Amino acid sequence: MNFWHTFRQTKWLRQIGMICFGLLLVLGIITRPVVAADYNKEILRDYDFADQDLTGDSFTKADLKGSNFSGSDLTGVSFFAANLQDANLKGANLSFATLDSARFAKADLTNAIFEGAFAYSAEFRGAVIDGADFTDAGLLGEAQDVLCQAAKGTNPVTGRETRDTLECY
């Protein structure tokens, strides 16, 4: 076989492949990747995000006071410097989320999962953390002390004691 014959066959096969891929995409057999939403610096007070998949979304410096994130998947979300005062995060999954400098004052974090989250300089004063799981979460001493004072319960998903995940002694 010569070069031109091989080139024409390859081009023809590539075109057939692209047509098949397009058909699969249109039929919904293959889905396009979902792009994370950007809510950075938005004012979303009392907004309802309950029971949603918000994986990887960004709420950096957003004002989310009183918002409802109960039951939502917040894996890998950025709440960097966000205001989550009085927010409802009951049963939310915040694994590997960026929570640095976030404000969770008086937030309801009952049964929330913070496994592997980065929460340096986050504020948790007055937060309800019954059953929350903080396994391997990055917390500074002061935040950990505040959380240990309120820690009780067992997370229903992970089966871990809140006090144990915070290493309260």
Backbone as CSV, one residue per row, in Angstrom:
resi,resn,N_x,N_y,N_z,CA_x,CA_y,CA_z,C_x,C_y,C_z
1,MET,0.836,-1.193,0.000,0.000,0.000,0.000,0.871,1.243,0.000
2,ASN,0.444,2.208,-0.738,1.205,3.448,-0.755,0.637,4.431,0.267
3,PHE,1.344,5.500,0.456,0.989,6.505,1.470,-0.397,7.097,1.249
4,TRP,-0.732,7.468,0.016,-2.009,8.126,-0.259,-3.201,7.211,-0.010
5,HIS,-3.064,5.960,-0.325,-4.137,4.997,-0.090,-4.396,4.857,1.421
6,THR,-3.327,4.736,2.207,-3.447,4.631,3.675,-4.043,5.907,4.245
7,PHE,-3.625,7.072,3.726,-4.122,8.365,4.207,-5.630,8.483,3.962
8,ARG,-6.105,8.097,2.778,-7.527,8.178,2.460,-8.344,7.241,3.348
9,GLN,-7.828,6.032,3.613,-8.534,5.091,4.487,-8.634,5.650,5.905
10,THR,-7.562,6.212,6.417,-7.532,6.769,7.771,-8.499,7.940,7.878
11,LYS,-8.518,8.803,6.881,-9.414,9.957,6.875,-10.869,9.493,6.856
12,TRP,-11.172,8.496,6.031,-12.525,7.941,5.930,-12.948,7.318,7.265
13,LEU,-12.090,6.543,7.920,-12.396,5.920,9.208,-12.601,6.986,10.296
14,ARG,-11.806,8.025,10.247,-11.949,9.118,11.218,-13.299,9.804,11.063
15,GLN,-13.731,10.029,9.807,-15.033,10.655,9.557,-16.172,9.772,10.051
16,ILE,-16.089,8.476,9.821,-17.121,7.544,10.305,-17.155,7.585,11.836
17,GLY,-15.989,7.580,12.454,-15.904,7.633,13.920,-16.545,8.899,14.476
18,MET,-16.311,10.028,13.829,-16.886,11.297,14.287,-18.411,11.287,14.127
19,ILE,-18.905,10.715,13.056,-20.356,10.618,12.838,-20.980,9.739,13.917
20,CYS,-20.366,8.613,14.210,-20.879,7.712,15.261,-20.858,8.409,16.621
21,PHE,-19.766,9.102,16.923,-19.673,9.819,18.190,-20.777,10.874,18.286
22,GLY,-21.005,11.607,17.204,-22.060,12.628,17.183,-23.432,12.025,17.425
23,LEU,-23.712,10.886,16.798,-24.991,10.215,17.002,-25.157,9.763,18.458
24,LEU,-24.116,9.208,19.031,-24.180,8.774,20.426,-24.405,9.964,21.355
25,LEU,-23.795,11.083,21.041,-23.956,12.298,21.837,-25.397,12.799,21.758
26,VAL,-25.942,12.833,20.545,-27.320,13.290,20.337,-28.315,12.362,21.030
27,LEU,-28.080,11.074,20.973,-28.978,10.103,21.598,-28.836,10.056,23.114
28,GLY,-27.845,10.731,23.658,-27.670,10.778,25.107,-26.930,9.583,25.674
29,ILE,-26.357,8.762,24.826,-25.613,7.605,25.305,-24.274,8.065,25.875
30,ILE,-23.703,9.072,25.264,-22.502,9.710,25.797,-22.915,11.111,26.215
31,THR,-22.505,11.529,27.388,-22.855,12.868,27.844,-21.627,13.767,27.836
32,ARG,-21.868,15.017,27.624,-20.796,15.996,27.677,-20.407,16.237,29.119
33,PRO,-19.136,16.559,29.381,-18.742,16.826,30.764,-19.486,18.042,31.315
34,VAL,-19.863,17.966,32.573,-20.570,19.064,33.223,-19.544,20.081,33.721
35,VAL,-19.770,21.321,33.427,-18.873,22.379,33.861,-19.375,22.918,35.198
36,ALA,-18.456,23.070,36.136,-18.822,23.572,37.460,-19.340,25.003,37.340
37,ALA,-20.330,25.307,38.177,-20.917,26.651,38.183,-20.066,27.601,39.028
38,ASP,-20.121,28.861,38.688,-19.346,29.895,39.370,-20.304,30.888,40.016
39,TYR,-20.367,30.846,41.357,-21.206,31.769,42.121,-20.338,32.744,42.920
40,ASN,-19.108,32.920,42.507,-18.160,33.751,43.237,-18.685,35.178,43.410
41,LYS,-18.573,35.650,44.643,-18.949,37.021,45.033,-20.431,37.342,44.834
42,GLU,-21.257,36.323,44.633,-22.696,36.536,44.468,-23.370,36.751,45.819
43,ILE,-24.458,37.476,45.841,-25.281,37.636,47.039,-26.472,36.697,46.866
44,LEU,-26.453,35.597,47.621,-27.466,34.557,47.489,-28.066,34.235,48.859
45,ARG,-28.409,35.258,49.596,-28.982,35.073,50.931,-30.307,34.322,50.830
46,ASP,-30.481,33.363,51.761,-31.712,32.562,51.860,-32.034,31.783,50.580
47,TYR,-31.045,31.489,49.777,-31.239,30.761,48.522,-31.401,29.268,48.813
48,ASP,-32.184,28.559,48.027,-32.430,27.135,48.243,-31.627,26.285,47.253
49,PHE,-30.568,25.642,47.788,-29.735,24.716,47.019,-29.937,23.284,47.521
50,ALA,-31.021,23.005,48.239,-31.245,21.709,48.881,-31.257,20.561,47.879
51,ASP,-30.650,19.449,48.290,-30.671,18.181,47.540,-30.171,18.311,46.103
52,GLN,-29.136,19.116,45.894,-28.579,19.293,44.553,-27.173,18.739,44.477
53,ASP,-26.736,18.389,43.284,-25.356,17.991,43.042,-24.610,19.238,42.597
54,LEU,-23.828,19.790,43.522,-23.078,21.016,43.248,-21.576,20.728,43.240
55,THR,-21.227,19.487,42.962,-19.843,19.040,42.968,-18.952,19.985,42.176
56,GLY,-17.893,20.471,42.843,-16.904,21.309,42.182,-17.309,22.749,41.935
57,ASP,-18.511,23.156,42.304,-18.945,24.543,42.095,-18.133,25.482,42.985
58,SER,-18.122,26.745,42.655,-17.352,27.719,43.411,-18.247,28.832,43.951
59,PHE,-18.155,29.027,45.265,-18.909,30.067,45.966,-17.927,30.996,46.695
60,THR,-16.752,31.194,46.143,-15.720,32.012,46.774,-16.245,33.417,47.056
61,LYS,-16.125,33.812,48.309,-16.532,35.140,48.798,-18.014,35.444,48.571
62,ALA,-18.840,34.409,48.420,-20.278,34.613,48.221,-20.972,34.850,49.560
63,ASP,-22.045,35.623,49.544,-22.859,35.852,50.731,-24.037,34.883,50.668
64,LEU,-23.946,33.812,51.468,-24.930,32.732,51.463,-25.664,32.645,52.793
65,LYS,-25.726,33.754,53.499,-26.357,33.766,54.821,-27.778,33.208,54.725
66,GLY,-28.077,32.218,55.597,-29.411,31.642,55.668,-29.778,30.717,54.527
67,SER,-28.841,30.398,53.630,-29.139,29.537,52.486,-29.285,28.078,52.915
68,ASN,-29.976,27.308,52.098,-30.258,25.906,52.397,-29.483,25.001,51.440
69,PHE,-28.519,24.251,51.986,-27.744,23.280,51.228,-27.997,21.868,51.760
70,SER,-29.076,21.668,52.501,-29.323,20.373,53.137,-29.408,19.259,52.095
71,GLY,-28.712,18.150,52.394,-28.731,16.985,51.524,-27.977,17.125,50.217
72,SER,-27.265,18.221,50.024,-26.570,18.452,48.755,-25.186,17.812,48.725
73,ASP,-24.744,17.456,47.515,-23.388,16.955,47.313,-22.514,18.157,46.981
74,LEU,-21.668,18.531,47.935,-20.791,19.687,47.797,-19.331,19.246,47.730
75,THR,-19.094,18.048,47.247,-17.739,17.511,47.146,-16.878,18.442,46.302
76,GLY,-15.739,18.846,46.869,-14.791,19.680,46.140,-15.220,21.112,45.904
77,VAL,-16.290,21.545,46.551,-16.795,22.912,46.388,-15.845,23.906,47.043
78,SER,-15.782,25.109,46.511,-15.021,26.179,47.148,-15.977,27.151,47.826
79,PHE,-15.865,27.192,49.163,-16.569,28.184,49.964,-15.537,29.130,50.570
80,PHE,-14.432,29.364,49.881,-13.368,30.203,50.401,-13.913,31.589,50.760
81,ALA,-13.757,31.964,52.023,-14.188,33.275,52.538,-15.680,33.554,52.316
82,ALA,-16.484,32.507,52.202,-17.926,32.682,52.002,-18.629,32.881,53.347
83,ASN,-19.732,33.611,53.323,-20.546,33.817,54.515,-21.676,32.792,54.504
84,LEU,-21.567,31.795,55.395,-22.580,30.750,55.522,-23.248,30.823,56.892
85,GLN,-23.281,32.012,57.457,-23.926,32.196,58.755,-25.395,31.796,58.655
86,ASP,-25.867,31.044,59.649,-27.258,30.594,59.722,-27.676,29.692,58.557
87,ALA,-26.720,29.171,57.793,-27.047,28.294,56.663,-27.424,26.896,57.154
88,ASN,-28.207,26.192,56.351,-28.607,24.824,56.649,-27.801,23.889,55.754
89,LEU,-26.897,23.128,56.379,-26.088,22.152,55.646,-26.303,20.750,56.210
90,LYS,-27.498,20.478,56.715,-27.810,19.162,57.285,-27.600,18.075,56.241
91,GLY,-26.792,17.081,56.599,-26.583,15.939,55.722,-25.849,16.241,54.436
92,ALA,-25.244,17.410,54.322,-24.500,17.764,53.109,-23.136,17.073,53.104
93,ASN,-22.643,16.764,51.923,-21.322,16.165,51.781,-20.356,17.236,51.292
94,LEU,-19.467,17.673,52.204,-18.477,18.693,51.886,-17.073,18.095,51.822
95,SER,-16.978,16.831,51.452,-15.673,16.176,51.366,-14.769,16.927,50.396
96,PHE,-13.544,17.147,50.837,-12.497,17.783,50.035,-12.866,19.194,49.565
97,ALA,-13.766,19.828,50.280,-14.155,21.207,49.957,-13.119,22.190,50.495
98,THR,-13.040,23.352,49.879,-12.182,24.428,50.355,-13.042,25.378,51.176
99,LEU,-12.802,25.388,52.483,-13.615,26.165,53.416,-12.789,27.217,54.139
100,ASP,-11.576,27.464,53.676,-10.686,28.425,54.328,-11.367,29.779,54.464
101,SER,-11.297,30.327,55.664,-11.858,31.649,55.999,-13.371,31.741,55.831
102,ALA,-14.052,30.610,55.690,-15.523,30.623,55.577,-16.135,30.869,56.954
103,ARG,-17.324,31.410,56.960,-18.012,31.731,58.214,-19.242,30.828,58.346
104,PHE,-19.165,29.870,59.294,-20.256,28.940,59.566,-20.934,29.256,60.896
105,ALA,-20.863,30.501,61.346,-21.444,30.885,62.632,-22.935,30.558,62.649
106,LYS,-23.363,29.829,63.655,-24.769,29.444,63.866,-25.352,28.611,62.719
107,ALA,-24.493,28.002,61.907,-24.974,27.148,60.809,-25.366,25.780,61.355
108,ASP,-26.301,25.118,60.685,-26.702,23.767,61.068,-25.913,22.778,60.209
109,LEU,-24.933,22.125,60.829,-24.061,21.180,60.144,-24.352,19.743,60.591
110,THR,-25.547,19.501,61.085,-25.939,18.192,61.565,-25.734,17.133,60.477
111,ASN,-24.994,16.078,60.829,-24.720,14.934,59.947,-23.991,15.289,58.657
112,ALA,-23.376,16.459,58.587,-22.603,16.839,57.403,-21.274,16.085,57.402
113,ILE,-20.711,15.898,56.225,-19.422,15.206,56.087,-18.393,16.207,55.564
114,PHE,-17.310,16.373,56.349,-16.233,17.305,56.007,-14.923,16.562,55.761
115,GLU,-14.991,15.322,55.363,-13.798,14.499,55.225,-12.823,15.111,54.214
116,GLY,-11.587,15.341,54.687,-10.538,15.882,53.832,-10.716,17.335,53.432
117,ALA,-11.664,18.029,54.048,-11.906,19.447,53.709,-10.794,20.325,54.280
118,PHE,-10.544,21.436,53.631,-9.580,22.425,54.100,-10.367,23.547,54.755
119,ALA,-10.235,23.665,56.072,-11.041,24.647,56.799,-10.182,25.545,57.675
120,TYR,-9.016,25.918,57.201,-8.134,26.793,57.965,-8.769,28.169,58.091
121,SER,-8.752,28.692,59.281,-9.316,30.012,59.605,-10.828,30.086,59.415
122,ALA,-11.497,28.952,59.325,-12.960,28.957,59.237,-13.541,29.215,60.621
123,GLU,-14.700,29.858,60.657,-15.363,30.177,61.929,-16.566,29.271,62.111
124,PHE,-16.627,28.611,63.282,-17.712,27.682,63.574,-18.465,28.034,64.849
125,ARG,-18.321,29.239,65.375,-18.956,29.597,66.651,-20.485,29.474,66.543
126,GLY,-21.047,28.703,67.483,-22.489,28.542,67.538,-23.060,27.559,66.538
127,ALA,-22.213,26.895,65.756,-22.687,25.927,64.756,-23.155,24.647,65.449
128,VAL,-24.184,24.032,64.899,-24.669,22.742,65.389,-23.958,21.674,64.566
129,ILE,-23.184,20.812,65.254,-22.391,19.815,64.522,-22.726,18.382,64.942
130,ASP,-23.902,18.142,65.466,-24.307,16.802,65.899,-24.178,15.813,64.745
131,GLY,-23.351,14.790,64.933,-23.191,13.754,63.921,-22.322,14.136,62.740
132,ALA,-21.695,15.299,62.767,-20.830,15.709,61.650,-19.540,14.888,61.661
133,ASP,-18.974,14.658,60.494,-17.738,13.886,60.348,-16.643,14.800,59.801
134,PHE,-15.590,15.028,60.619,-14.480,15.902,60.250,-13.195,15.112,60.011
135,THR,-13.305,13.856,59.589,-12.129,13.014,59.373,-11.150,13.684,58.407
136,ASP,-9.901,13.830,58.868,-8.811,14.396,58.062,-9.084,15.807,57.544
137,ALA,-9.982,16.538,58.206,-10.225,17.941,57.816,-9.099,18.811,58.370
138,GLY,-8.677,19.776,57.588,-7.635,20.703,58.025,-8.244,21.816,58.864
139,LEU,-8.034,21.747,60.159,-8.579,22.743,61.082,-7.448,23.319,61.920
140,LEU,-7.521,24.588,62.212,-6.562,25.188,63.138,-7.028,24.939,64.559
141,GLY,-6.118,25.055,65.513,-6.397,24.763,66.912,-7.635,25.428,67.484
142,GLU,-7.831,26.729,67.230,-8.978,27.444,67.794,-10.301,26.888,67.269
143,ALA,-10.380,26.649,65.978,-11.611,26.092,65.398,-11.869,24.698,65.947
144,GLN,-10.823,23.921,66.072,-10.969,22.573,66.609,-11.450,22.622,68.056
145,ASP,-10.935,23.549,68.854,-11.372,23.707,70.244,-12.855,24.069,70.311
146,VAL,-13.291,25.005,69.470,-14.699,25.417,69.431,-15.578,24.231,69.047
147,LEU,-15.162,23.468,68.035,-15.939,22.318,67.578,-15.986,21.207,68.623
148,CYS,-14.878,20.978,69.300,-14.845,19.923,70.321,-15.787,20.223,71.484
149,GLN,-16.006,21.493,71.769,-16.934,21.851,72.847,-18.373,21.465,72.496
150,ALA,-18.700,21.451,71.232,-20.078,21.158,70.800,-20.234,19.756,70.215
151,ALA,-19.122,19.020,70.065,-19.134,17.738,69.359,-19.887,16.646,70.102
152,LYS,-20.817,16.022,69.363,-21.523,14.847,69.876,-22.189,14.138,68.709
153,GLY,-22.533,12.886,68.923,-23.271,12.144,67.913,-22.400,11.320,66.987
154,THR,-23.076,10.560,66.160,-22.449,9.667,65.182,-23.016,9.980,63.803
155,ASN,-22.139,10.071,62.820,-22.605,10.343,61.461,-23.316,9.108,60.908
156,PRO,-24.554,9.252,60.423,-25.316,8.104,59.941,-24.777,7.479,58.649
157,VAL,-23.982,8.212,57.886,-23.441,7.692,56.626,-22.109,6.982,56.862
158,THR,-21.198,7.648,57.587,-19.857,7.081,57.790,-19.770,6.206,59.029
159,GLY,-20.704,6.380,59.971,-20.679,5.619,61.216,-19.620,6.088,62.198
160,ARG,-19.037,7.254,61.958,-17.970,7.769,62.820,-18.520,8.737,63.864
161,GLU,-17.936,8.666,65.062,-18.285,9.576,66.146,-17.689,10.956,65.855
162,THR,-18.468,11.991,66.021,-17.999,13.352,65.754,-16.760,13.676,66.582
163,ARG,-16.778,13.366,67.869,-15.636,13.659,68.738,-14.364,12.948,68.266
164,ASP,-14.500,11.718,67.783,-13.329,10.969,67.301,-12.782,11.600,66.028
165,THR,-13.653,12.042,65.114,-13.168,12.617,63.855,-12.469,13.956,64.076
166,LEU,-12.815,14.629,65.176,-12.163,15.900,65.518,-10.947,15.690,66.413
167,GLU,-10.722,14.438,66.801,-9.624,14.097,67.716,-9.722,14.908,69.000
168,CYS,-10.928,14.968,69.580,-11.153,15.665,70.828,-10.685,14.776,71.982
169,TYR,-9.777,15.296,72.798,-9.270,14.510,73.941,-9.450,15.260,75.220
